[in-house]
Amino acid sequence: MIPVNEPLLGERELAYVVDAVRTGWISSAGKYIEQFEAAWARYCGMKHGVAVSNGTTALQVAVRCARLAPGDEVIMPSFTIISCALAVVYAGGVPVVVDADPETWTMDVGQVEAQATARTRAIMPVHIYGHPCDMDPLREIARRRGLLVIEDAAEAHGAEYRGRRCGGLGDLSCFSFYANKIVTTGEGGMVLTDDDALAAAARGFRNLCFGREERFRHADLGYNFRMTNLQAAVGLAQVERVDELVARKRAMGRAYTERLRAVPELELPVERPWAKNVYWMYGVMLKRETGLRAADFAKELALRGVETRPFFLGLHDQPALQGRMRAGPCPVADRMARQGLYLPSGLALTEGDIERVVGAVKEALQRLRARA
């Protein structure tokens, strides 16, 4: 079976982890944490990095920094991971979801302003599967209305928007370094910001809001969301080779596109003129007119030794969020959930693997056409 995604680790990662173990710094203190925070913030063009335990907790910390009052609203795409909405719900807020752009699969920025109300406090754009969201219109709305931009860049390590790296475009930005990400720490995340006060708040929230002068006097409610020095050691080594990793991802994306562009049943990922897509996951959509479902396509690919993953189910359709959000119809997200999946995209994928996946895709579609 060709797996969906797997990390690419090497001798440098091993050397840094061994150093952390030998020096005894294995928990939430040690040189690698600060070095990783600084290196990733610098790479993304931000001043502060605050390492946390995963991407979901990064979102929770960032939303807490927004100081939502009960009922305050955050606008976000429906087509994203549930973590985005959970961070707002846990903070007492209300997610307000908009539909997806049918080409980039990121949020439809044209729908955002109409959803803003007197209770709106932030916009949460999400860069989907490696392609940036169109940020300038969102930043302009936020500027006029006095809103925070909480940028979810978990899937867009190294991606660029108009020459600026994703993760450097919001008041706060959030990353995941899960094992399937371009830069990984196994589990892990980070919050980036240029704002000194927001950085101080984020550091407090990740570490139980310990007091500065009296350690065990807590002025606010925090979390234990710390990253370990062992994880940061892996992360630092990954950042030091991030250009190699991003180049590899982009080459894999081009290889898939060259081989699949003539397949009539498929819609492939785009790269807008203002974007640098890193193809974190190589997603494909079955065209509407085929009437085919991604679930059936995935079964046929599995029979041919190719592992896949379905696209997100829209937040507006999530049972756990009913009654906790504001959402209208999201027909694009609905179709994406029904007709989209992503193919093996791991950094360890070889040219031979890509050829085998493409062959399986063509065979599977031929089989589905014959049964239709």
C-alpha positions in Angstrom: 0.0 0.0 0.0 1.3 3.4 -0.9 0.6 5.6 2.1 -1.0 9.0 2.0 1.7 11.0 3.7 4.9 10.3 5.6 7.7 12.6 6.9 11.2 12.9 5.6 13.7 12.7 8.5 17.5 12.4 8.4 20.7 12.4 10.3 20.4 16.1 11.4 17.1 15.4 13.2 18.7 12.3 14.9 21.8 14.3 16.0 19.8 17.1 17.6 17.5 14.6 19.4 20.5 12.6 20.7 22.0 15.9 21.9 18.8 16.8 23.8 18.7 13.4 25.4 22.4 13.4 26.4 22.2 16.8 28.0 19.1 15.8 29.9 16.9 18.6 28.4 13.9 16.5 27.2 10.9 18.3 28.6 9.6 21.8 28.1 12.8 23.7 28.6 16.1 23.6 26.7 17.9 25.4 23.9 16.0 23.8 21.0 12.7 25.3 21.9 13.9 28.9 21.7 16.0 28.2 18.7 13.0 26.5 16.9 10.7 29.3 17.8 13.1 32.0 16.6 14.0 30.1 13.4 10.4 29.5 12.4 9.2 33.0 13.2 12.2 34.4 11.2 11.4 32.1 8.2 7.7 33.3 8.2 8.7 37.0 8.6 7.3 37.3 12.1 8.9 38.6 15.3 7.7 36.1 17.9 7.2 32.3 17.9 5.4 30.5 20.8 5.8 26.7 20.5 2.8 24.6 21.7 1.8 21.0 21.8 0.0 20.8 18.4 -1.9 22.8 15.8 -5.2 22.5 17.6 -3.8 24.0 20.8 -2.1 26.7 18.7 -5.6 27.8 17.5 -6.9 27.7 21.0 -4.1 29.9 22.3 -4.6 32.4 19.5 -8.3 32.6 20.0 -7.8 33.1 23.7 -5.5 36.0 22.9 -8.5 37.6 21.1 -10.3 37.8 24.5 -13.7 36.9 23.1 -16.8 37.6 25.2 -19.6 35.1 25.3 -21.4 35.2 21.9 -18.6 37.0 20.0 -18.2 35.8 16.5 -15.2 34.6 14.4 -15.7 34.2 10.6 -14.0 31.2 9.0 -14.4 28.8 6.1 -16.8 25.8 6.4 -14.2 23.7 4.4 -11.6 23.2 7.1 -10.7 21.0 10.0 -13.0 21.1 13.0 -10.2 22.4 15.2 -10.8 26.0 13.9 -14.4 26.0 15.1 -13.6 24.2 18.4 -11.1 26.9 19.4 -13.9 29.5 19.1 -16.5 27.4 20.8 -14.2 26.5 23.7 -13.6 30.3 24.2 -17.3 31.0 24.4 -17.6 32.4 20.9 -19.6 31.6 17.8 -18.1 30.3 14.6 -19.6 32.0 11.5 -18.9 29.9 8.4 -18.7 30.9 4.7 -18.4 28.6 1.7 -15.3 27.7 -0.2 -13.9 29.1 -3.4 -14.5 26.4 -6.1 -11.0 26.7 -7.5 -8.5 27.4 -4.7 -10.7 25.5 -2.1 -9.9 28.2 0.5 -12.6 30.5 1.9 -14.7 32.5 -0.5 -13.5 36.0 0.6 -16.4 37.6 -1.3 -18.8 36.2 1.3 -17.0 37.5 4.4 -18.1 41.1 4.7 -21.8 40.2 4.4 -21.4 37.9 7.5 -19.7 40.5 9.7 -21.9 42.0 12.5 -21.4 44.1 15.6 -20.4 40.9 17.4 -17.6 40.0 14.9 -14.2 40.1 16.6 -11.9 38.2 14.2 -11.5 36.5 10.7 -9.8 33.1 10.5 -8.6 32.4 7.0 -7.3 28.9 6.4 -4.7 28.1 3.7 -6.1 24.8 2.3 -3.9 21.8 1.2 -1.0 24.2 0.5 -2.7 27.0 -1.5 -2.9 30.4 0.2 -6.2 32.1 0.9 -6.6 35.5 -0.8 -5.5 37.6 2.1 -5.6 41.3 1.0 -9.4 41.6 0.9 -9.6 40.0 4.3 -6.9 42.2 5.8 -8.7 45.3 4.4 -12.1 44.2 6.0 -10.3 43.6 9.3 -8.6 47.0 9.1 -11.8 48.9 8.5 -13.8 47.0 11.1 -11.0 46.7 13.8 -10.9 42.9 13.7 -8.1 40.5 14.4 -6.9 38.2 11.6 -6.1 34.8 13.0 -4.3 33.0 10.1 -4.4 29.2 10.1 -1.3 28.2 8.1 -1.1 24.6 9.4 -1.2 23.2 5.8 0.9 25.8 4.1 4.5 25.6 5.3 6.6 27.6 2.8 3.6 28.7 0.7 3.6 32.4 -0.4 1.0 35.1 -1.0 2.1 37.9 -3.2 5.7 37.3 -2.2 5.1 36.9 1.5 5.2 33.6 3.4 2.0 32.2 4.8 2.1 32.5 8.5 3.4 36.0 8.3 0.1 37.6 7.2 -2.1 37.8 10.3 -2.1 39.4 13.6 -1.7 35.9 14.9 -0.9 32.9 12.9 -1.1 29.2 13.7 0.9 26.2 12.6 0.8 22.4 13.0 3.9 20.3 13.0 2.1 17.0 13.0 3.9 14.0 11.4 2.2 14.6 8.0 3.2 18.2 7.7 6.0 19.5 5.5 7.9 20.6 8.7 7.2 18.1 11.5 8.0 17.6 15.2 5.8 14.4 15.4 3.2 16.4 17.3 3.6 20.1 17.8 2.4 23.6 16.8 3.3 27.2 17.0 1.7 30.6 17.3 3.4 33.5 15.5 2.8 37.3 16.0 4.6 40.6 15.6 2.7 42.0 18.6 4.7 42.0 21.9 1.6 41.9 24.1 -0.1 39.1 22.1 3.2 37.1 22.3 3.3 37.6 26.1 -0.3 36.5 26.4 0.3 33.4 24.2 3.2 32.3 26.3 1.1 32.7 29.4 -1.8 30.7 28.1 0.4 27.8 26.9 1.9 27.4 30.4 -0.9 27.7 33.0 -0.5 31.5 33.2 2.1 31.2 36.0 2.8 34.5 37.7 6.0 36.3 36.9 6.8 37.4 40.4 4.8 34.9 42.4 4.9 31.7 40.3 1.9 30.0 41.8 -0.3 33.1 41.7 -2.4 32.8 38.6 -4.2 35.9 37.3 -5.9 34.1 34.4 -6.8 30.6 33.3 -4.2 28.9 31.2 -3.4 25.5 29.7 -0.6 23.0 29.7 0.1 23.2 26.0 3.9 23.1 26.1 6.2 21.6 23.5 9.1 19.4 24.6 12.7 20.1 23.8 12.9 16.7 22.0 10.1 17.8 19.6 11.8 21.2 19.1 15.1 19.5 18.3 13.4 17.7 15.4 11.6 20.9 14.4 14.8 23.0 14.3 16.5 20.4 12.0 13.5 20.4 9.8 13.5 24.2 9.5 17.2 24.2 8.5 16.2 22.1 5.5 12.8 23.6 4.8 13.7 24.9 1.3 14.6 21.4 0.3 11.4 20.0 1.7 9.2 22.7 0.0 11.0 22.2 -3.3 10.4 18.5 -3.1 6.6 19.0 -2.4 6.3 21.4 -5.4 8.1 19.0 -7.7 5.7 16.2 -6.6 2.8 18.5 -7.3 4.1 19.2 -10.8 4.7 15.5 -11.4 1.1 14.7 -10.5 -0.4 17.6 -12.6 1.7 16.7 -15.7 0.4 13.1 -15.5 -3.2 13.8 -14.6 -4.1 16.9 -16.5 -5.5 15.0 -19.4 -7.7 12.8 -17.3 -11.2 14.1 -18.2 -13.0 13.1 -14.9 -10.7 15.1 -12.6 -10.3 18.7 -11.4 -6.7 19.3 -10.2 -5.2 21.8 -7.8 -4.6 25.3 -9.1 -1.9 27.9 -8.4 -3.2 31.4 -8.7 -0.8 34.0 -10.2 -0.4 35.6 -6.7 0.2 32.3 -5.0 3.0 29.8 -4.4 1.2 26.5 -3.8 3.3 23.9 -1.8 0.9 21.0 -2.5 0.9 19.8 1.1 -1.7 17.3 0.0 -2.4 16.7 -3.7 -6.1 16.8 -3.8 -8.3 15.9 -6.8 -12.0 16.5 -7.4 -14.3 14.3 -9.5 -16.1 16.6 -11.9 -19.7 17.3 -11.1 -21.0 15.9 -14.4 -19.4 12.5 -13.8 -21.9 11.8 -11.0 -19.1 9.8 -9.3 -18.5 9.8 -5.5 -15.1 10.1 -3.9 -15.9 7.2 -1.5 -16.3 4.8 -4.4 -13.2 6.2 -6.1 -11.2 5.6 -2.8 -12.4 2.0 -2.6 -11.2 1.3 -6.1 -7.8 2.9 -5.4 -7.5 0.9 -2.2 -8.0 -2.3 -4.2 -5.0 -1.2 -6.2 -2.8 -0.5 -3.3 -3.2 3.2 -3.0 -4.2 4.8 0.2 -6.3 8.0 0.1 -8.1 10.4 2.5 -11.4 12.1 1.9 -11.8 15.9 1.8 -13.1 17.7 4.9 -16.8 17.5 5.7 -17.9 21.1 6.0 -18.2 22.6 9.5 -21.9 23.5 8.6 -22.5 19.7 8.4 -20.8 18.7 11.6 -23.2 17.2 14.2 -21.1 18.4 17.1 -21.4 22.0 16.0 -25.2 22.2 15.4 -26.6 25.0 17.5 -23.1 26.4 18.2 -22.4 28.3 15.0 -24.0 30.5 12.4 -24.0 29.0 8.9 -25.9 29.4 5.6 -25.8 27.0 2.6 -22.3 25.9 1.5 -22.9 24.1 -1.8 -19.2 24.2 -2.8 -18.1 22.7 0.4 -20.8 20.1 0.1 -19.6 19.1 -3.4 -16.0 19.0 -2.3 -16.9 16.6 0.6 -18.8 14.4 -1.8 -16.4 14.4 -4.7 -12.9 15.2 -3.4 -10.0 13.2 -2.0 -6.3 13.5 -1.8 -3.7 11.1 -3.2 -0.4 9.9 -1.6 1.6 13.1 -1.0 4.3 12.1 1.5 7.8 13.5 1.2 9.2 10.0 0.9 7.2 9.3 -2.3 9.4 8.3 -5.3 8.9 8.9 -9.0 8.0 5.3 -9.3 5.4 5.6 -6.5 3.8 8.6 -8.4 3.7 6.6 -11.6 2.0 3.7 -9.8 -0.6 6.0 -8.2 -1.4 7.7 -11.5 -1.8 4.2 -13.1 -4.1 3.2 -10.4 -6.1 6.4 -10.7 -6.7 5.8 -14.4 -7.6 2.1 -13.9 -10.0 3.0 -11.0 -11.8 5.7 -13.1 -12.1 3.2 -16.0 -13.7 0.7 -13.7 -16.1 3.3 -12.3 -17.1 4.4 -15.8 -17.8 0.9 -16.8 -20.1 0.4 -13.8 -21.9 3.7 -14.2 
